[in-house]
Amino acid sequence: MTTKEICATSFDGLLEKRGVNRRDFLKLCAGVATALGLSQTAVPRIAEALEEKVIGATSGALAPALWLELASCTGCTESLAQVDTPDIATIVLELISLNYAETLSAGAGHSLEAAKEETIQAGGYLLFIEGALMEGWNGDALRIADERGIDIVEHAASNAVAIICAGSCAVDGGWQAAYPNPGGAIGIQAYLQKAKDAGRIEYEIPPIVNVPLCPANPEHLVAVLVDYLLLGTLPALNQFNMPSLIFDQTIHDNCPRRGHFENGEFVYRFGSEEEAKGYCLYAVGCKGPETKSNCPIVRWNRGSAWCVESGAPCAGCATANPTRQGFNWVDLNTPFLHHLKNIGIGGLRFEPAFIAFAVAGVVVVALAIHGFGMKKTGRTKGGADFELERSWDREHPDQALGSAEAARAAAAVMGVAVPEDIEVEAEAEEAEALAEAVEVAEAIEVAEAPTSIVEDETTEEGGGN
Amino acid sequence: MAHLAHYREAHPLPFVLTHWINLIAMVLLILTGFYIHFPLFENWMGVARGAHVFFGFVLFLNMLVRVVLAFFVKSSPYGGSREVQPDYKSFFPQKDNRHQFGAWIKYYLFLKKDHPLSAKYGVLQKLSYLAIPFLIIIMFFTGLCLWGPTQEYGLFAGLTDLVGGPMVMRIIHYYLMWVFILFTFIHAYLASIEGLAPLKIMFLRKESGGLTYDGTVHNIVGEDDTGEEDGHGH
């Protein structure tokens, strides 16, 4: 099929009924091509894929899909539905054969549940999941249509060709899994892996594509969908099963305010002159430097704006770790208006800087007090007098390192009294031994350091402080 | 009062230089690090980041040089002695420090009146100095995990994943800086609280007189009053 042919399909009529034209549709395709890292020459192929495979405009065969809504705020559905002014992405997603979507489906109740079951039995569907699973209270923390959420997911995943986790909650539990997480919120990937490891599910877990953000960006979902339908394969994924082309660069890398960051021009207070100038939001806690998403390129709301452009510091909602609990974006990024997250000791939360300064303060005070102690004990002018022999030596004379002679010599050098236990030993030939030891010491000293002068052993003062 | 003589043999010129470089690099890293952590005043982010990365490499390379030199430069293993041996031996257990760990703790807690006999580095000193190269390595690696051009390299990306992401890595890097700060506080305090002789030899290469120590008898053997403080500076 050529580009020209694509340009004249009955699909155009479908679009017109929804108040958009062919040009808008191709613009979407171009956006999708960019998001996928394809050249613009791929636009006709994308258009074709969307029309034929997704929408079934020519073949009539729609790509079947289920949209499970678990523990969620429905924000991701809202984000996709764009109820005020439906956009192209919405239409595309509406026109896949969405056989089950609690919020969007016209049907309800048993008939809808039956449609879902039929789709699962038929297989070959894409499984979109919005919201976190709840493991709490034996899984009863989340029940839908009188079934536990965990059972629903285990069953629905059994025949899917791929699972697309839409939004951070489905990816790793999101904000619902944030501390203290009483309901046991968990991401889909982690849950299925756990169920597999525990032997609760027999089948191979279908490929999982994690598309975080809170809420999920519709353009990211369409990009994944098109990639799958166009190339017949899932997009290249990073270690978190997130599409690499979307989630491998930081927001900071592509931020339009980056120049202000490098110049050191920051907003320190909301409502300030700096904010009016559009300076960098780093100092008010922007998480752009550690958050990976192409938000600055794809933007939101049909490309009209995105958080940082609208003046809000990035809250880091793209941060997600589907394989580890406790590393969701809320745990990792709160308080949103501070540079570092708070760290916890038990139930208490502290700013890292607070703890650091507190510990440093304690150390400085301790050193100051210690300094007074050193002053008071007269150690500040050269330290205390040296011990004549090591305490351990005294207790273990048979294994002693030093000798009594050396100790007596040292005592003589320093002009201090020889302790009794050493003295007793030397009692017999005290004077003789002392003189001898000092001689030995002098000899060694002179040999070692010919320039130094050995002080007279009877000197009262210890010498150079 | 009595302390050991401070001779140049204890701190040969190459180590005085690496010590100076360490000091300058650490101070600048800490200042620029604080600025990057929170830019208290405007206009310096580019400079601060550039300087931070530059001095990070300086600190790391200086550490490597210092460690390698320890095997090729000779220094005195004892305070108050001009006897020399390969420097690295001063960082491994020495006879003169045997069983003295408790003595040092007691001395600093004022539970022991007299100064413990020791090799050039006391037990606590030796342990903390040995930790520094490892701290610098960890600091360097966590820094590279955060630095844009290197954060995607497999090793660094893997380390970041291991700790739980860039935010956790930032906090580790931040707290490690405080370890350096507190080390420096304590190090500077202990080095100078008993007199300025250690500072003079370490920064200015000026010798000070004092007691002399002999490694063969493991004790004080004499006194050298030719030091600076007695007015006969070398």
Boltz contact constraints between the chains, C-beta under 6 A:
constraints:
  - contact:
      token1: [A, 262]
      token2: [B, 46]
      max_distance: 6.0
  - contact:
      token1: [A, 264]
      token2: [B, 39]
      max_distance: 6.0
  - contact:
      token1: [A, 264]
      token2: [B, 42]
      max_distance: 6.0
  - contact:
      token1: [A, 264]
      token2: [B, 43]
      max_distance: 6.0
  - contact:
      token1: [A, 264]
      token2: [B, 44]
      max_distance: 6.0
  - contact:
      token1: [A, 264]
      token2: [B, 45]
      max_distance: 6.0
  - contact:
      token1: [A, 265]
      token2: [B, 42]
      max_distance: 6.0
  - contact:
      token1: [A, 266]
      token2: [B, 39]
      max_distance: 6.0
  - contact:
      token1: [A, 283]
      token2: [B, 39]
      max_distance: 6.0
  - contact:
      token1: [A, 290]
      token2: [B, 166]
      max_distance: 6.0
  - contact:
      token1: [A, 290]
      token2: [B, 167]
      max_distance: 6.0
  - contact:
      token1: [A, 327]
      token2: [B, 164]
      max_distance: 6.0
  - contact:
      token1: [A, 327]
      token2: [B, 165]
      max_distance: 6.0
  - contact:
      token1: [A, 332]
      token2: [B, 165]
      max_distance: 6.0
  - contact:
      token1: [A, 332]
      token2: [B, 167]
      max_distance: 6.0
  - contact:
      token1: [A, 340]
      token2: [B, 171]
      max_distance: 6.0
  - contact:
      token1: [A, 341]
      token2: [B, 167]
      max_distance: 6.0
  - contact:
      token1: [A, 352]
      token2: [B, 171]
      max_distance: 6.0
  - contact:
      token1: [A, 356]
      token2: [B, 178]
      max_distance: 6.0
  - contact:
      token1: [A, 363]
      token2: [B, 182]
      max_distance: 6.0
  - contact:
      token1: [A, 367]
      token2: [B, 189]
      max_distance: 6.0
  - contact:
      token1: [A, 373]
      token2: [B, 110]
      max_distance: 6.0
  - contact:
      token1: [A, 374]
      token2: [B, 193]
      max_distance: 6.0
  - contact:
      token1: [A, 379]
      token2: [B, 194]
      max_distance: 6.0
  - contact:
      token1: [A, 381]
      token2: [B, 1]
      max_distance: 6.0
  - contact:
      token1: [A, 382]
      token2: [B, 1]
      max_distance: 6.0
  - contact:
      token1: [A, 382]
      token2: [B, 2]
      max_distance: 6.0
  - contact:
      token1: [A, 382]
      token2: [B, 3]
      max_distance: 6.0
  - contact:
      token1: [A, 382]
      token2: [B, 195]
      max_distance: 6.0
  - contact:
      token1: [A, 383]
      token2: [B, 3]
      max_distance: 6.0
  - contact:
      token1: [A, 383]
      token2: [B, 115]
      max_distance: 6.0
  - contact:
      token1: [A, 383]
      token2: [B, 194]
      max_distance: 6.0
  - contact:
      token1: [A, 384]
      token2: [B, 114]
      max_distance: 6.0
  - contact:
      token1: [A, 384]
      token2: [B, 115]
      max_distance: 6.0
  - contact:
      token1: [A, 385]
      token2: [B, 2]
      max_distance: 6.0
  - contact:
      token1: [A, 385]
      token2: [B, 114]
      max_distance: 6.0
  - contact:
      token1: [A, 386]
      token2: [B, 115]
      max_distance: 6.0
  - contact:
      token1: [A, 386]
      token2: [B, 220]
      max_distance: 6.0
  - contact:
      token1: [A, 387]
      token2: [B, 114]
      max_distance: 6.0
  - contact:
      token1: [A, 387]
      token2: [B, 117]
      max_distance: 6.0
  - contact:
      token1: [A, 390]
      token2: [B, 117]
      max_distance: 6.0
  - contact:
      token1: [A, 391]
      token2: [B, 103]
      max_distance: 6.0
  - contact:
      token1: [A, 392]
      token2: [B, 99]
      max_distance: 6.0
  - contact:
      token1: [A, 401]
      token2: [B, 95]
      max_distance: 6.0
  - contact:
      token1: [A, 401]
      token2: [B, 218]
      max_distance: 6.0
  - contact:
      token1: [A, 402]
      token2: [B, 218]
      max_distance: 6.0
  - contact:
      token1: [A, 402]
      token2: [B, 219]
      max_distance: 6.0
  - contact:
      token1: [A, 406]
      token2: [B, 217]
      max_distance: 6.0
  - contact:
      token1: [A, 406]
      token2: [B, 219]
      max_distance: 6.0
  - contact:
      token1: [A, 410]
      token2: [B, 219]
      max_distance: 6.0
  - contact:
      token1: [A, 410]
      token2: [B, 220]
      max_distance: 6.0
  - contact:
      token1: [A, 413]
      token2: [B, 220]
      max_distance: 6.0
  - contact:
      token1: [A, 413]
      token2: [B, 222]
      max_distance: 6.0
  - contact:
      token1: [A, 413]
      token2: [B, 223]
      max_distance: 6.0
  - contact:
      token1: [A, 414]
      token2: [B, 2]
      max_distance: 6.0
  - contact:
      token1: [A, 441]
      token2: [B, 221]
      max_distance: 6.0
  - contact:
      token1: [A, 441]
      token2: [B, 222]
      max_distance: 6.0
  - contact:
      token1: [A, 444]
      token2: [B, 214]
      max_distance: 6.0
  - contact:
      token1: [A, 444]
      token2: [B, 221]
      max_distance: 6.0
  - contact:
      token1: [A, 445]
      token2: [B, 212]
      max_distance: 6.0
  - contact:
      token1: [A, 445]
      token2: [B, 221]
      max_distance: 6.0
  - contact:
      token1: [A, 445]
      token2: [B, 222]
      max_distance: 6.0
  - contact:
      token1: [A, 449]
      token2: [B, 82]
      max_distance: 6.0
  - contact:
      token1: [A, 452]
      token2: [B, 224]
      max_distance: 6.0
  - contact:
      token1: [A, 454]
      token2: [B, 222]
      max_distance: 6.0
  - contact:
      token1: [A, 455]
      token2: [B, 223]
      max_distance: 6.0
  - contact:
      token1: [A, 462]
      token2: [B, 1]
      max_distance: 6.0
  - contact:
      token1: [A, 462]
      token2: [B, 2]
      max_distance: 6.0
  - contact:
      token1: [A, 463]
      token2: [B, 223]
      max_distance: 6.0
  - contact:
      token1: [A, 463]
      token2: [B, 225]
      max_distance: 6.0
  - contact:
      token1: [A, 464]
      token2: [B, 209]
      max_distance: 6.0
  - contact:
      token1: [A, 464]
      token2: [B, 210]
      max_distance: 6.0
  - contact:
      token1: [A, 464]
      token2: [B, 225]
      max_distance: 6.0
  - contact:
      token1: [A, 464]
      token2: [B, 227]
      max_distance: 6.0
  - contact:
      token1: [A, 464]
      token2: [B, 229]
      max_distance: 6.0
  - contact:
      token1: [A, 464]
      token2: [B, 230]
      max_distance: 6.0
  - contact:
      token1: [A, 465]
      token2: [B, 1]
      max_distance: 6.0
  - contact:
      token1: [A, 465]
      token2: [B, 195]
      max_distance: 6.0
